[in-house]
Amino acid sequence: MLVRIVKLTLKTEKIASFERIFEETKQQIRTFKGCQFLELYQDANKPEIFFTYSYWEDSDALEVYRNSDFFQKIRNRTKLLFDEKPEAW
């Protein structure tokens, strides 16, 4: 199993837009082949900072997702909302 953590720093005025996109897409991500878990967390002290935690069967499953049309569409919708480049571990 692979655990993927991504830190997202949003423009303050774009938080609601990001949350709406996540709500619209989270079930599709959770049911993507190889995804075993997905959650979104918001920093209690800095509300513009979010983290996604996702568990994947392995790195190949994550790469298939990252190269999918579905992921590219989400990325295109959300990248304009970021105040900083996302960080991933």
Steps between C-alpha positions, in 0.01 A plus 500: 500500500607856424389797711490829311480830690455823307512847656287756318521873577202681356420861431273595788221615272511164315451268799126451439561423132759239591275338759218481244728333242620249760142416598408451133793268426592317822279197437644450150853520642416257780368248249787542252676167450776470757377769740432359846441820701461873446444780752534878497622687809510873563757665729328628815723808525549582132172428319660553159714187550354159417647152489376204303585155630453213259597135515582317179563133430846591373690770310380362165135550601574859603677567170207362299273741691740795457516437125125460458275747319294524819799621704602746229151653504509541878849645484398751235204611714697535822842631399368856465380487862845442650705773663809276506615197307365178659748289695473121494654222701 
